[in-house]
Amino acid sequence: MRKFYPLLFFFIPFISFPQSTPGDRERYPTFDECRYVTYDREEACFISTLKANVLQEFELPQAVVKDEFKGEMVILFEVTREGSFEIIYVDAPFEELKEEVNRVFNNLPQVKPAEYNSRPIDMQFRMPVKVPLDKNSWKTASVQKFEDIDKNGAVQDSVTQEYDQIKTLPITNQRASSDLNIPFSHELYSRFDDEVNRVGTNFHTASKPFLYAEVQSYYDFEKQTNQLLKPVDSWLGRKVWNEYLFRFQGPDYWFTVDFGLDLQVGKDLDSDLDVTYNNTRAAIFQGGLGKKFNFYSVVYESQGRFADYINRYAESIRPGTEGAAIIPARGVAKSFMGQAYDYPVAEGYLSFSPAKFFNLQFGHSKNFIGDGYRSLFMSDNASPYPFFKLNTTFWKIKYTNTWMSLRDVRPEVTGEDSFRTKFMANHYLSYNVTKRLNIGFFESVMWENDNNRGFDLNYLNPIIFYRAIEYSTGHQAGNAIMGLTGKFKWNDHFLTYGQWLIDEFSSVDVFGGEGSWKNKHGFQLGTKYFNAFNIPELYLQLEYNQVRPYTYSHNTITLNYGHNNQSMAHFWGANFRELLGIARYRKGRYYGMFKVIYGERGFDYNTPEDMANYGGDIYRTEEDRAGETASIGQGNTVNSFFTEAEVGYIVNPATNLKFFGSFIFRNFDAEVNTASTFDNSTYWINIGLRTDILNWYFDY
């Protein structure tokens, strides 16, 4: 019976959360002239039409003219649920002014009443009017919705009524213009990649994730989402197909609460396991306070088991002496029901923009630097980590500073049941040289908590070269790397991008031409083709990556370019070359993706006869290297082929919930079969329901 238990997790009923909901949007009264305006224009149309009627019909009494009165009167009135105007109170120094106000409002046409939850309601307003009338500005004269007016005209005590005055405003898409991050999903980013890369734009595409407010000028999220909305009226229908589970908006704050899912069931056709599965439930909370402060949090509770090759890799990088595995791109897992893993994950951050040019973020998540599917600088294939990030954007420049706290979880450095802490800081300067050409400079340094120095304040400097700091604090006190990026937009449909990484600064070894093991570098070259062959939403990408042996490693293993036994750059570590192609297509709510990857990789033999380090595993010391020279693919050479096809349907565009089916074929052809590296093929099919707000990487 035990082999059937995992299926129970896939078919667990959805859990619904109770909520207080405002129902349908609150609607303003509607004059005949405003019958056909859009919802977001209803308020403005009502106010402007009302002011026009009142100021056009109002005749200043002779007593007021004779006294040459200059001042202001305040009109409190109500639009009843029958659609008629009723004066509640007029604050004016002349009785004749009060009479004229009553006359004008009695002559106003009947309107369609205000509505709340699709039911007619009374709605009260406050309207100041200046005398003489020509002192009223059509742009500044205000009509404000007003609550809690006594029928005698007195406003009830503001202190004792302040709780009742907290009102829910009509819901608008506040997220689209906020300083929240757009969740980094390759499929989601491909939807607007062409818009931000048009010739002549001044957008910086390498530092990810992007802010909604950054992209909104190029890609209208609300418009795109509205095009996908289903015409459903029921509460349940809206929540399933169009909206968040719960959302609330006040005058200067908003938030949403939702659940996320990643429910997958599949079969590795060459495995002894009956099924593969993933059972993730998540709670997602996001919002904003004012215009400058936003917050986001997501907590995942997950159980799963995967194709055999992923399970083997996850267990090979297990932490300490007690952890069962580390799920790639997720986190530490413990054993679950003998053949599966339980891996909770939490991510979140605070985002604050104190001024036009700056955005600061503090949180626990991941970052990415590059225009490609892979990154040789900073990728999202490792587990989440604490970070502080400062983005500065002005003129033709975007400057990103990121400081991170990472973990070395190897048994050798685990003490008192806690993992070894290390720190990482990087600078990335992006410069739009012309409307077509972008170049960037990257530098990063890793250091550990040796001599109890903790977070070294030297690395807080957002400008100085990290290589200089590395030498000033001790040559072995840190591990610095540098790199360059470039992108050229040939036209609005076609661009070329690349990265060049240097992890060793000895010019003799780098340019000597003798293949020194110290010649530690890598490069990336790729191209993107948007709306390919004039087919809208067809996205094609071709990319080549190669990294020489021993890149990202260090004699002090803790100082390598890794976190939680995973590379912070390319998924494969080092000692490889790779060619990949990706095609994506979307039409309405339907989408498809096809990916193919061919690579040559060099692994260690790890046999009693040969325990040398051939430079692919960044968690081995360079002192164990196989020789003084090195070449890509050295060691146990493996030719790998990976292809993945996925088709799906976007169930809810607000949360990016998808129903999908996928097929993966992977072939691993080793030169020498060893206990850890051997010939194997995988045929893996999956179907599921996934909230796509992060990337899965199965192309190990």
N, C-alpha and C positions, 0 to 999 in steps of 0.2 A: 504493500500500500504506500510505502514511503515515497516511491518514485512519482506518485500522483499528487503529493502535497503541494509542490510548487505551482501547479495549475490553479490551486485554490486561491492563491494570492492574485492571480491575474483576473479572476472572476469575482473578487471582493466587490460588493456594491459600492457605488460612489457615496461618500459621506457628505451630506449637505449641512451647511452651517446656518443657524437662524440669524435673521437680520431684521433691522428696522429699515424699511426702504421708503423713500418718498414717492414711490410709484412713478407715474408718468411725469414729465417735466411740467413745472408750473408755467402757465401761459398768461400773457398780459391781455388786457382788454383789446379788442380789435375794431378799428373804424373800417368802414367799407373800403376806404382807399388802401387799407393795409391787408386786404384779404389774401393777396397772392405773394406777400413777401415771405422769405425764408424765416425759419424759426429764430436764427440769431439776429434778425433785423426787426423782430416784432416790437421789442421794447422801444427802440429808437423811432420806429414809425409811429407808435402810439403817442410818444411824447411830442414829436415834432408836429403831428397833426393836431393834437390838443392845443399846443401853444399857438399854432396858426389860427385855429378857430376862435380862441379866447381873445387874442390880441387884435384880430380883425374885427370882432363884434363889439369889443369894449369901447364905450364912449365915456370919456372922463366927465364927471358931473361939474356944472358951472361953479358950484361952491368950492370945489377943489381947485379949479382953474383960477378963480378970483383970489383965493388965498395964496396962490403961487406955491402950493404945497410940494415939497420934495422929500421923498422918503420911500418906504417899502411897506406893502401889506402882504400878509401870508394867508393863503387859502388852503384850508384843510377840507378835503372832499372825499367822497366814496363812489366807486363804480359798483353798483349793486349786482347781485347775481342775476337780475333781470336785464342788466345792460343799461340802466339809466344812471344819470349823474345826480348825486345828492350832496348839498353843502353841509358839512359838519360844523365848521366854525370859520369865521373870517376875522383876522386880527387887523383892524384898520382904524385910523383916527377919525374918520368921517362916516356917519351913518349912510350918507349917499353912496359912498364906495361899496359898502356892504350890500345895499340894495341893487347896485349895478352888477355886482358879482353874482347875486342870486338870479338876476334876469338873464345874464349871459349863459350861466350854466343850465338854467331851465330850458334854454333854446338849443342846447347842444343835441346833436342827433343821438338816437339810441345806438349802442354798440354791442358787439358780441362780448359777453362778460368774460372776466378772467376765469381760468380753470386751474384746478389742482386735482391731480389724479383723474383727469377727464371729467370732473364734476364742476359745475359753475360755483364760483365763490364770490364773496364780497372782497374788494381790494381797496385799501385806503391810500391816499396820496397827500403830499405836502407841496404846494406850489407858491413860491415867492414871486411877487410882481412889483416892479419898481414904478414909481410915479415921479415925473412924467413918463408916459409909455415908451417914448423914444429912447429911454435909458435902458430898455430891455434888449440885450443882445440875443439874437437868435441862436448863437453858438453856446452862450454861457448860461442863459436862463434855464433853470433846472426844474424838473418835476420828479420828485422822489417818492417811491413807495414808502408808506409810513405805517407803523404798527402801534397798537395800544393807545388810541385816541379816545379820550373821554367824550361822550356825546354833548357835553357842555363846552367842548373845545379845548379842555386842558389836557396836556400830555401827562400820563400817569408817571409816578415817580420812577426815574431811570434806574436807580439802584435796585429797588425791589422788583423791577420788571426786567432786569438785564438777562435773567435766565430765559424768559419767554421770548426775548428779542433775538436769541440765537436761532437763525433761520437757515434752512437748506436752500441753496441757490440752484437754479437750473444747471444740469450737468453739461459741461463742455469738455473738449479734449485738452485738458491742461497739460498732459504728459507731452504732447507733440511739440510744445514750445518751452519745455522745462530743461533744466540742466541735469536730468537723469541720463545715464548711459543707455544707448540702444543695445539690448542684449546681443552679445557677439555670437551670432549664428551665421555660418557661411551662406546659407540659403537666404536668410533675411537680408544680409548686406548686399547680396547680388542684385536685389530688387532696385536699389538706388545707386549702385556702383557707377552706372553710366552717367547718371545725373551729376554726381559730384566730380566726375572726371571729364566734363565737357571742356573743350578748348576755350580758354579765357576765364575759367573759374579760378578763384584764389583759395580753393579748399585744399587742406592737407590730409591726405588719405592714409598715411602710413601709421600714425599713432592711434591705436584702437584700445578700447571701444570709443565710438563717437558719442557726442552729446546730441540729444534730440534737437536742441535749439540750434546747433551747428548745421544740421542737415535740413532742417525745416525750410530754409530759404531756397533749397534746390529741389526738394521732394516733399510735397504736401501730404503728410501722413494722414491727416483727417480726411482729405479728399480721396486718397487711395483706399482708406478703410471704408468710407461710405460707399464706394463703388462695389464693395463686396458684401454689404449688408443684405440680409434676407428680410423680406417684408413680413415680419412676424409681429403680432401684437401682444401675445401672452407674456407674462413675466418669465415663465420657464423657457419659452422659445427665445426670448431676447438674451437670457443668460447663457443658453447653450450655444447659440449661433452668432451673437453679435457683441455681447457686453461682458464686463467684469461681473463677478459674483456679487460684489458689494462696492459701492462707490459713494463718496460724500464730498460735497463742495460747499465751502463758505465764502465769505467776501474776500479773504486773502489766504485761504488754505484749502487743500484738497487731499484726498487719499483714496486708494483703492485696496481692496482685499480680494484675493482670489486663491484658488487651488491650482496646483500644477500636477500633471501626471506624466509618467513615462512607463507605460504598461506595454511590455513586449513579450511575445511568445514565439519561439522558433525552434529550428532543428538543425544541428550540425550533423550532416548526413554521414560523416565518417567517424562519429563519436559514439561511445558506448552510452552516453547520456541520452535519456529518452527525449528530453526537451531542454532548450535554453530559455531563459526568461529574465525579465527585469521588472520589478514591482516597486516603482517610485511614487510616493505621494509627497507633495510639497505645498507649503503655505507661502504665499507671495504677498508682501506688503510694501506699498510705495506711495509717495506723496510729496507734497511741498508745503512749506510755510513761508508765505510771502513770495517774492519774485526771485530771491537769491539763494534760498536754502531748499534742498531736496534730499530725500532719503529713500533707501531701497533695502529690502531684506527678503531673503528666501531661505527656507529651511527644508532640506530633503530628508526623508526617511526611506531607505532603499534596501531591498534584498534582490539578489540576482545571481545567475551563473550564465556563462557565455560559451562561445565556441572554444574548443580545446586549446587552440593556440593563444587566445587571450587569457584563459585561465592559467596556462603555464607561465606566460609572461607576468601576470599579476602576482603569482606566487613566487616567482624568481626575484622580485623586488620587495618582498615582504619586509616589514620593519622589525627592528629589534630581534627578540627571540620568541615573542609570543604572538605577534600579529599573523593573521592567516594570509594576507595579501595586501597589495595596494592596487585599487582599481584605477587604471590609467585615466588621468584628467579628473579624477574624483577625489579619492582619499583612502585612508587606512581602513581596512576591512577586517572583521572577525568572522570566524566560521559560522555558518548558518545551515543547520540540518545536514551537516556532514559533507555535502557536495555543493554548497553554495556559499555566498558571502553576504554579510550584513554591513553596509557602509553608509553611515549618516554623513551628510555634508551640509554646511551652512555658509552662505555668502551674504554680504551686505556692505553698504558704504554710505557715507554722508557726503553730499556735494554742495559746495558753497562757492558762489561767485561774488567776491567783494567789490569788483569793479569790472568794467567792460572787457578788459584784456586778460583777466585772470579767472581760473577755476581751480579750486582745491578739493581734493577728495581724500578721505580717510576711510579705510575699510578692510575687508577680508574678501579678496576675489582674485582675478587674473587680468593680465594685460597682454597686449600684442603689438609688435612693431614690424611693419612691413606691408607691402601691397600684394603679396603672394598668398597661396594656400599654406605654404610653410613659411617659417621665419628662421633665419640663422642668428637673429639677435635676441628676440624675446617672443616666445610662443605661448599658447594657452593649453599645451598638452600635459602640463604638470598639474598638481593639486592646487587649490586656492591657498593664498598666503596673506598675511597682514601687509598692508602697504599704505604709503602716503604719496600722493601725486600732485604735482603743480604743473598746470598747463598755462603757458603764456602765449597769447596770440595777438600779433599786431603787424601792420604793414604787410609784407610778404612772408612773414616768419611765424612758425609755431615751434615753441621750445618746450619740451616735456622733460620734467625731472621726476624720477620715481625712486623711492626708498622702500626696501622690502626686508622683512624678517623671514628667513627660510629655516629649514630643518635638515640636518643630516641624521637619518634614522637607522644607519647601519649598526649591527650589534656591537662592533668594536668601539663605538663612541657613545653608546647608550649607558647612562649612569643613573642609578637610583630611580629606575623606571621612567626617566625623562630623556628626550632626544636632545642632540647637540644643536645649539642655536648658531646660525651664521647670518650675515647681513649682506645685502646687495644694494647698490645704488647705480643708477644710470642716467645719462643725459642723451637726449635725442633732439637735434636741431634740424628742422625742415625749412627749406628756403625755396620759394617759387621764383626761379631765376627769370623765366619768361612765362608767357601764358601757356606754353607747351612743356617747358622743362622744369623739373623739380630735382633738387639734390638734397642729401641729408648726411649729417655726421652723427655717429653713435659711439659712445664709450660707456663702459660698465666696469665695475670692480666688485669683487667678492672678498669679504674678510670674515674671520671668525672671532669668537669671544676669547682670544688668547690673552693671558695676563690680566684677565678680568676687566678688559677695557670696555666691554659692552659695545654699545653703538658709538662708533668713533665719530666725534663731532667734526673731524676734518672733512668727512664726506658729505656734510650738510651744505657745503659751498656749492651753489647751483651752476657755477661757471668754470671753475678751475679744472685742469686736466687731472683725471684720476691717476694716470700713470705717474705724474709727478708726486702725488700724495703717497702712492704705493712705495716709491723709493724713499720718501722722507720718513715714513713710519717703519721701514724695514723691508728689504727686498722680498722676504718670504711672508710678510704680514698681510699681503693681499694678492689677488689675481685679477689683473686688468686686461680687457680686450677692447679693440676699437674696430670701427667699420664705417663704410660709406654706402649710401643708397642713391639710386637714381630712377627717374621715371620720365619718359617722353611720350607726349600725346600726339600721335600722328594726325588724328582727326577725332571727331566725336565718337567714332566707333572702335578705334584701334589704338592701343598703347603698348609700350614696352617698359618693363621695370626690372630692377636688379638690386642685389646686395653683394658686398664684398667685406668679408670678416678677416681680421688679423688677430691671432692669439699669441704671436711671438714677435718680439721687436728687434731681433738680431738681423740686421740687413744682410750680413754675410750669409746667414743660413737661409733667409727668405729668398734672396735673389742669386744665390750662388749656383743654382742649377744642378746641384749634386744630389737632390732629394733628401736633404737632411731631415731627421725626425723633428727638428725644431721649426721646420717650415710648416707651421700650423696655421692654416687659413682655409677658408671656404668661400664659395660664391654661388649666387643664384641669378638666373636669367629667365624671365618669363614674359608672356604677352597675353593680353585680354582682347577679346573681340565682342563688342556689345551689339545687340540687335543684328546678329550675324546674318549675312546674305539677305538683309532687309526683312528679316523675320522678327517682329517685335517680341521682346522678352527672351530671345534666344541668346544665351551667354556661353561663350567658349573661352577656355583658358588652357594654355600650354606652359609648362614650367620645368626647368632643369635645376637641380641642386647637387652640389658636391662639397664634401668636407674631408680634408686630409686626416690621416691618423693622428691621434693624441690631442687634437683640438678640443678645447673645453676642459681638458684634464689638468691635474696639477700634482706635483710630488706630495704636497699635503692634501690628501684626498678631500678633506672637508672644504678646501678652497676650490673645488671643481665647480663647473657651471650647472649645478643640479640642485634639486629640492625634492625631498621625499623619495629618493632613489629614482628620480625621473629627470630627464634633461629639460632645462629651461629654454632650450632652443629647439633644434630639430628632434623629432620623435625618435630617430634612429641613433642619436648620439653623434658618432664620428666614424671615419673610415668607410665612406660610402659615396656612391653617385646614384642619382635618381632622376627619372624622367616621368612626368605625370601629365595627364590631360583630363579636363573636366568639362562636361557639357551640362547646362541647366536650361530648363524651359518652364515657363509658367503662363497659364491662361486662366484668368479669373481665380477661382479657388484651387484649381488643379495645378500640380507641379510635377516635374520629373528631374532626375539627376543621374548622370552616368559618369563614373570615374574609373580611370585605368592608370596603374603605376607599375613601372618596371625599374628594378634597382639592382645594383651590385654592391654587396656588403662584405666586410671582412670581420669575422668573429675570432675569438680566441679558441684554441683547441681544448684547453682545460682538461688535459689528460696527464697521467703521471709522467709521460715521456716529454710533454711540452706544456709547461705552465706559463709561457711568456705572454706578455701583454702586447697585442698587435695593434692597439690604438682605437678599437671600436667602443670599448666600455669605458666611459668617462669616470667610472668609480674604481679605477685601478691606478696605482701610482706609476708615474713615468719611469721610475727607477727599474721597473721590471720589463722595460721595453725589449722588443725582439732584436733590435739592432740600432745602429747609428743612422741608418737610412730608412726611409719609409715610402710606401706607395699605396694608393687607394686600392682596396680590395685585398690587401695582404692578410695572411693568416688563413683561416678556414673560409675560403671564398664561397659566398652564397649568392645565387641568382634568384631573386624573388619577383613574383608577378602577382599583382592584386587588382581585382576589378570589382566594382560595386555599382549596382543599379537600384534606384529607389523611385517609386511613384507614390503620390499621396494627394490628399485633399485637405485644405485648410478649413478645419471645422469652425474655429472662432478666430477672426483676424485680430481682435483686440488683445488676446493672450497668445496668439500664434500656436494654438492647439491644432495638431494635425493627426489625421488617420493615415497610416502609411504601410507599405509593404516593400521589403528590400531583399536583395539577393547578393551574396558575397562569394566570390571564388578567389582563393589564395593558394599559390603554389610556391613551395620553399625547396630549392634544389641546392643541397650542400655538397661541397667538394669531398668532405670527409664526414661521415655520420658519427657523432659523439653523443654523450648522454644529454647534453643541453642543446645541441644544434644538429638537426637531422632532416632528411627528406620528409616532407609531409604536404598533403593537399587538403583543402577545406572547401566544402560546399555548404553554405549557411544561408538559410531562409528565415525571414522574420516578418511578422505583422504586428502592428501595435498602435497605440494612441499616445502621442508625445507632445508635451508643451515645449516647443523648440526655442529655448532661451540660452542654450550653451551647446558646444560641439562635442560629439562623440568621435573618437579617433580609433577605428578598428584596423587601420592600415599599418600595423606593426610589421 
